[in-house]
Amino acid sequence: MYKRYGLLLVAGAAIFALDASAASAQTPPRSQKRIPIAKEAPGEVAQPRVDTVTVYKTDTLRLRGRPDTVRMTNTVIHTDTVIQQVQLTAKHIGGMYFGVAAGGVLPYGAIRTVNEPGALGQVQLGWQGLNNPLGIRLDGSYTQFSDNADYAVLGDRPSMLTGNLDLRLNLPFFNHTLGSSVLFTPYALGGGSMVRYDNLRMKLNSDEGVVGGFGPQHAVIAGSAGTATTGTTIQNTDWHNDFGWNVGGGFAFHAGKKEMFIEARAIHFNRDDTRYHASWAIPITFGVNFF
């Protein structure tokens, strides 16, 4: 009988111990380490992103058919820094510039048909503010006309030097047609001209009763005193100067420190109202300016 009571006492003590162990297993673990929270440094651009990762760890204790489950959760924080890139466009520059150009020259008026079109080289110096519609330009050019076989007897190929002092007016039309990288500018220009030439053929003003010259167009070398019909008395190799004026326009394409342009204008001059018709030189040029 004492043995039976003893077994009961031992079994009760064992059951009490197991219940205490199960109760302690049900209490969730707590971390004693604090997670530091700090603000971003001044001027730093950061966008915190919180990702929560849940890790399940299952521990099972079985006591007389009773399972106990312990779950642990870990939180992971990621910080992403976002950098925004800004696209910069080229900065256009205006003001003082130097440039070069080339092209061709068409003869009209008193110098038409007795001279053939020629080639031109040009240099220019000017000032044009980027936001100023009005600018100023000084240019000089050299042209050599081609020979007309019918009048080759009069001398060597004609040459012409021109100097022009012009005002340039930028027009406020279609300026941003090509976007912000290229500034498109139509413009007009005009001013005074000085023309210097030699061996330039001119037609006599037969409408005013001036007779003579060479060939069906009554051509002479501009500046010659004679009006005979033979080439020997018409030749004149001296350089001659005339003043006149010019007017024209063009299209400019401005990008950064450079400006490309295409331009056409008419240069008017008259050697002698009583002997010759008015003369026109029409240069068509392609060039570039450097600011």
C-alpha positions as CSV (number, residue, x, y, z in Angstrom):
1,M,0.0,0.0,0.0
2,Y,2.8,2.4,0.8
3,K,4.4,1.6,-2.5
4,R,1.2,2.6,-4.3
5,Y,1.1,6.0,-2.5
6,G,4.8,6.5,-3.3
7,L,4.2,5.9,-7.0
8,L,1.3,8.4,-7.1
9,L,3.5,11.1,-5.4
10,V,6.3,10.5,-8.0
11,A,3.9,10.7,-10.9
12,G,2.3,13.9,-9.6
13,A,5.7,15.5,-9.2
14,A,6.6,14.6,-12.8
15,I,3.3,16.0,-14.2
16,F,3.9,19.3,-12.3
17,A,7.4,19.6,-13.7
18,L,6.2,19.0,-17.3
19,D,3.4,21.7,-17.0
20,A,5.9,24.3,-15.7
21,S,8.2,23.5,-18.7
22,A,5.3,23.9,-21.2
23,A,4.2,27.2,-19.6
24,S,7.7,28.6,-19.9
25,A,7.9,27.4,-23.6
26,Q,4.7,29.3,-24.4
27,T,6.3,32.7,-23.5
28,P,7.7,34.4,-26.7
29,P,11.4,35.4,-26.7
30,R,12.1,39.1,-26.4
31,S,15.2,40.9,-27.8
32,Q,17.0,43.1,-25.3
33,K,18.9,45.0,-28.1
34,R,17.5,48.3,-29.2
35,I,17.4,49.1,-32.9
36,P,18.9,52.6,-33.5
37,I,16.9,55.1,-35.5
38,A,18.9,58.0,-37.0
39,K,17.9,60.8,-39.4
40,E,19.5,61.3,-42.8
41,A,22.5,63.6,-43.0
42,P,21.7,67.2,-44.1
43,G,21.4,67.5,-47.8
44,E,21.2,63.8,-48.4
45,V,18.3,62.6,-50.6
46,A,17.1,59.2,-49.4
47,Q,13.9,57.4,-49.7
48,P,13.7,54.6,-47.0
49,R,12.0,51.5,-48.0
50,V,10.9,49.0,-45.4
51,D,10.8,45.3,-46.4
52,T,9.4,42.9,-43.9
53,V,10.7,39.4,-44.1
54,T,8.9,36.9,-41.9
55,V,10.8,33.8,-40.9
56,Y,8.9,31.0,-39.4
57,K,10.8,28.7,-37.1
58,T,8.7,25.9,-35.7
59,D,9.7,24.0,-32.6
60,T,7.3,21.4,-31.5
61,L,7.1,20.0,-28.0
62,R,4.9,17.1,-27.5
63,L,3.6,16.3,-24.0
64,R,0.9,13.8,-23.8
65,G,-0.6,14.7,-27.2
66,R,-0.2,18.5,-26.8
67,P,1.9,20.3,-29.4
68,D,3.4,23.8,-28.6
69,T,4.6,26.0,-31.5
70,V,7.2,28.8,-31.2
71,R,7.3,31.4,-34.0
72,M,10.1,34.0,-34.6
73,T,9.8,37.2,-36.8
74,N,12.8,39.1,-38.2
75,T,12.4,42.7,-39.8
76,V,15.0,43.8,-42.4
77,I,15.2,47.6,-43.4
78,H,16.7,48.6,-46.8
79,T,17.6,52.3,-47.6
80,D,17.6,53.3,-51.3
81,T,19.1,56.6,-52.5
82,V,17.5,58.1,-55.6
83,I,19.6,60.5,-57.8
84,Q,17.8,62.5,-60.5
85,Q,19.9,63.5,-63.5
86,V,19.1,66.8,-65.3
87,Q,19.8,67.1,-69.0
88,L,21.6,70.3,-69.8
89,T,21.3,72.0,-73.2
90,A,24.1,73.9,-75.0
91,K,24.4,77.5,-74.0
92,H,24.3,79.9,-76.9
93,I,26.8,82.8,-76.9
94,G,26.4,86.1,-78.7
95,G,28.5,89.3,-79.0
96,M,31.7,89.8,-81.1
97,Y,32.4,87.3,-83.9
98,F,34.7,86.5,-86.7
99,G,33.8,84.5,-89.7
100,V,34.6,83.2,-93.2
101,A,32.4,82.4,-96.2
102,A,32.6,81.3,-99.8
103,G,30.2,81.1,-102.7
104,G,29.5,82.4,-106.2
105,V,28.7,85.8,-107.7
106,L,26.2,86.4,-110.5
107,P,26.7,89.5,-112.8
108,Y,23.6,91.6,-113.7
109,G,22.9,95.0,-115.3
110,A,25.8,96.5,-117.2
111,I,28.1,93.6,-116.4
112,R,25.7,90.8,-117.4
113,T,26.5,88.6,-120.4
114,V,29.8,90.3,-121.0
115,N,31.1,88.6,-117.8
116,E,30.5,85.1,-116.6
117,P,29.6,84.1,-113.0
118,G,32.6,83.9,-110.7
119,A,33.8,82.4,-107.4
120,L,34.0,84.4,-104.2
121,G,35.9,84.2,-100.9
122,Q,34.9,86.4,-97.9
123,V,35.8,87.3,-94.3
124,Q,33.6,89.2,-91.9
125,L,33.8,90.8,-88.5
126,G,30.8,91.9,-86.5
127,W,28.8,92.1,-83.3
128,Q,25.4,90.5,-82.7
129,G,23.9,90.2,-79.3
130,L,22.1,86.9,-78.6
131,N,19.0,88.8,-77.5
132,N,19.5,91.9,-79.6
133,P,17.7,92.0,-82.9
134,L,20.1,94.7,-84.4
135,G,23.8,94.1,-85.0
136,I,26.6,95.4,-87.2
137,R,28.9,93.6,-89.7
138,L,31.9,94.6,-91.8
139,D,32.9,92.2,-94.5
140,G,35.4,92.1,-97.4
141,S,35.4,89.7,-100.4
142,Y,37.4,88.9,-103.5
143,T,35.7,87.7,-106.7
144,Q,37.2,86.5,-110.0
145,F,34.7,86.2,-112.9
146,S,35.0,83.6,-115.6
147,D,35.9,84.5,-119.1
148,N,33.3,85.1,-121.8
149,A,35.0,83.8,-124.9
150,D,33.3,86.5,-127.1
151,Y,35.1,89.2,-125.1
152,A,38.4,87.5,-124.2
153,V,40.2,89.9,-126.5
154,L,39.6,92.7,-124.1
155,G,42.0,91.4,-121.5
156,D,42.6,89.1,-118.6
157,R,39.8,87.7,-116.4
158,P,37.9,90.3,-114.5
159,S,38.6,90.7,-110.7
160,M,36.5,92.5,-108.1
161,L,37.1,93.5,-104.5
162,T,34.1,94.6,-102.3
163,G,33.9,96.0,-98.9
164,N,30.5,96.3,-97.1
165,L,29.5,97.9,-93.8
166,D,26.0,96.6,-93.0
167,L,23.4,96.6,-90.2
168,R,21.9,93.1,-89.6
169,L,18.4,92.7,-88.3
170,N,17.4,89.4,-86.8
171,L,13.8,88.5,-87.4
172,P,11.7,86.9,-84.6
173,F,10.2,84.2,-86.8
174,F,10.5,80.4,-86.4
175,N,13.5,80.8,-84.0
176,H,12.8,77.5,-82.1
177,T,11.8,75.4,-85.1
178,L,14.8,73.2,-84.7
179,G,14.5,72.8,-80.9
180,S,16.6,74.3,-78.1
181,S,20.0,73.1,-79.3
182,V,19.9,75.1,-82.5
183,L,18.7,78.7,-82.7
184,F,17.2,79.3,-86.2
185,T,17.3,83.0,-87.2
186,P,16.1,84.5,-90.4
187,Y,17.7,88.0,-90.9
188,A,17.9,91.0,-93.2
189,L,21.0,93.2,-93.8
190,G,21.9,96.2,-95.8
191,G,24.3,99.1,-95.9
192,G,27.0,100.9,-97.9
193,S,29.5,99.3,-100.3
194,M,32.9,100.1,-101.9
195,V,33.7,98.2,-105.1
196,R,37.2,98.0,-106.7
197,Y,37.8,96.1,-109.9
198,D,40.0,95.6,-112.9
199,N,39.4,94.2,-116.4
200,L,35.7,94.3,-115.7
201,R,33.6,94.3,-118.9
202,M,30.7,96.8,-119.1
203,K,28.1,97.4,-121.8
204,L,27.8,100.9,-123.1
205,N,24.5,102.6,-122.7
206,S,23.3,102.5,-126.3
207,D,19.8,103.5,-125.2
208,E,21.2,106.9,-124.4
209,G,23.0,107.2,-127.8
210,V,26.5,106.0,-126.6
211,V,28.0,104.1,-129.5
212,G,31.1,102.0,-129.9
213,G,32.5,99.2,-127.9
214,F,33.3,95.6,-128.9
215,G,30.9,93.0,-130.1
216,P,27.1,92.9,-130.2
217,Q,26.9,94.1,-126.6
218,H,29.1,97.1,-127.1
219,A,31.4,96.0,-124.3
220,V,34.4,98.0,-123.1
221,I,36.7,97.6,-120.1
222,A,35.1,99.7,-117.4
223,G,37.0,103.0,-116.9
224,S,38.5,103.1,-120.4
225,A,38.3,106.4,-122.2
226,G,37.8,105.1,-125.7
227,T,34.7,103.8,-127.4
228,A,36.4,102.4,-130.6
229,T,35.3,99.0,-131.9
230,T,38.7,97.5,-131.9
231,G,40.0,95.7,-128.8
232,T,43.3,97.3,-128.8
233,T,42.0,100.8,-127.9
234,I,39.5,99.5,-125.3
235,Q,41.8,97.7,-123.0
236,N,42.5,99.2,-119.6
237,T,44.4,97.4,-116.9
238,D,44.0,100.0,-114.2
239,W,42.0,99.4,-110.9
240,H,38.9,101.5,-110.5
241,N,36.8,102.3,-107.5
242,D,33.0,102.9,-107.2
243,F,30.8,103.4,-104.2
244,G,27.3,101.8,-103.9
245,W,25.0,100.1,-101.6
246,N,23.8,96.5,-100.9
247,V,20.7,94.8,-99.5
248,G,19.9,91.1,-98.8
249,G,19.2,88.5,-96.2
250,G,19.8,85.0,-95.1
251,F,19.2,82.2,-92.6
252,A,21.5,81.6,-89.6
253,F,21.8,78.4,-87.5
254,H,23.3,79.3,-84.1
255,A,24.6,76.5,-81.8
256,G,26.8,77.3,-78.8
257,K,29.7,79.5,-80.0
258,K,29.2,78.9,-83.7
259,E,26.8,80.2,-86.3
260,M,26.4,78.8,-89.8
261,F,24.6,80.8,-92.4
262,I,23.4,80.9,-96.0
263,E,23.0,84.4,-97.5
264,A,22.2,86.2,-100.7
265,R,22.3,90.0,-101.5
266,A,22.6,92.5,-104.3
267,I,25.5,95.0,-104.5
268,H,24.7,98.0,-106.7
269,F,27.2,100.4,-108.2
270,N,27.4,102.6,-111.2
271,R,30.5,103.7,-113.0
272,D,29.1,106.5,-115.1
273,D,25.4,107.3,-115.5
274,T,25.9,108.7,-119.0
275,R,28.0,105.9,-120.4
276,Y,26.8,102.7,-118.7
277,H,23.8,101.1,-117.2
278,A,23.7,100.4,-113.5
279,S,25.7,97.3,-112.5
280,W,24.8,94.6,-110.0
281,A,26.9,91.9,-108.4
282,I,24.8,89.1,-106.7
283,P,26.9,87.1,-104.2
284,I,25.4,83.8,-102.8
285,T,27.5,82.6,-99.9
286,F,27.7,79.9,-97.3
287,G,29.7,80.7,-94.1
288,V,30.4,80.3,-90.4
289,N,30.8,82.8,-87.6
290,F,32.8,82.1,-84.4
291,F,31.7,84.0,-81.2
